[in-house]
Amino acid sequence: MRHPQDNLLVVYALSLLAQEYEGTQKEDWALHLAVEIGKQHGLTSSETIHQLE
């Protein structure tokens, strides 16, 4: 099982992927997955971003 900090790294990678594919289906997919991972830990999307900083 992954540690919650590991999931933050995954969310960070997904956000970078989303930036790279801005305006495409891949951007939507990456952002959706990032939000879902945050929700698994009880975080909103903005809270997840703050955890990354």
Secondary structure, DSSP 8 states (H G I E B T S, - for coil): ---HHHHHHHHHHHHHHHHHTTTSHHHHHHHHHHHHHHHHTT--HHHHHHHH-
